[in-house]
Amino acid sequence: MRTHGNEREFASRPEGSGELRGTRMPDPLQPKASPNDKPIPGTVGVLRIFGVPIRLHFTFLLLLVFLIFIGIGGKQSGLATAIYIIALFGSVLVHEVCHALVARLYGLRTSEIVMFPIGGVSRLEGQPKPRQELPIALAGPASNLVIGLVLLATQHDLLPLATLSVPTDANLIQRIAAGNLLLGLFNLLPAYPMDGGRILRSLIALRKPEEEATQIAASAGQFFAVAMGLFGLLSGNFLLMFVALFVYLGAQQEGAAARGRSLTSGFPARAAMITDFRTLSHGNTIREAGDLLLSTSQQDFPVMHGDEVIGLLSRSALMRAMLREGPESYVAAAMDRNFLRVPPDTDLAVVLPQVLSAGHAALVMDGERLLGLLTAENLYEFMLLRQVSLAQARTTHRE
Ligand SMILES: [Zn+2]
């Protein structure tokens, strides 16, 4: 599986290959270096393969404990148990690294690979074009199918599939082979955002606009996820239900993102910005900022020094400052100097994910001149209006 985002390079992380680093738990009180520069929370350790950081989600460690637990006392030796677990982990890793390597052929970087119990997730920087997405999505499952088939080819006689459910030392290689074939085939299910769903989307996108293709693939993904979840429920397979939930939420999220892009694309930032807003002066206190927060519906305030914008005070920064420094401290000390600024003619489809991931307003600025604010709520209202006017245009067209 893969996710996309317009992520920046993780420039703040020290370079190095094969090194292990400690846990980086998010600290809510620490100011963020950049809204996009954060790994998936709850992940530990970094190992680099071809320069791509590999992180383990902590639930993956629970799975390891579980696998070791069920492996003990079986018919296989401890060594075979260990080899089996490492081989499957390695297979998932190979799958993700193959995605990353093919993406690199197209000049797309992978910002990180996170290993979850149900498989890996690679985060690509930027969105591949439909023609690029097809080979990138195929590479992962294909690698597992190749590993599975090569392993089977080394075997003299193939055991019946049913006997593989009882782990023994003798069927170790065939179990690893079967695991890889299953991994490859399962990921080829056309359930977006799984690899098969991405392949489906790239094929639809050859004939239809990309956003529409994503929406169709996302609907198909949600349909498959429900089917998968029902099947998991009826067969008592909880892992499958968990995967189904993951796929459903992923499809929903990406479908919504595609709808957002298609509703905002082609409009400049100035079309949706708030032009009626209040600002703070750098000499204002946190108490005054709090009063302004209460008396207006605004949550983020540009901080001015004369005509010049010197920072942005978000509601959360205001609360932090109130808690740490008290109401008589100055907004200049609490404001974020690294706020999101957007030229007025930037396409809204580009601004939308930036504002959503920043978690605070973007300032629309023509050079050093402040023109307006863009907030998530306002962008949402803009999309609602667009949706209604599109629906209205369709009904008048029919009459
Ligand atoms: Zn994959």
Boltz pocket constraint, residues with backbone or C-beta under 6 A from the ligand:
constraints:
  - pocket:
      binder: B
      contacts: [[A, 1], [A, 2], [A, 95], [A, 96], [A, 99], [A, 120], [A, 137], [A, 140], [A, 141], [A, 187], [A, 195]]
      max_distance: 6.0
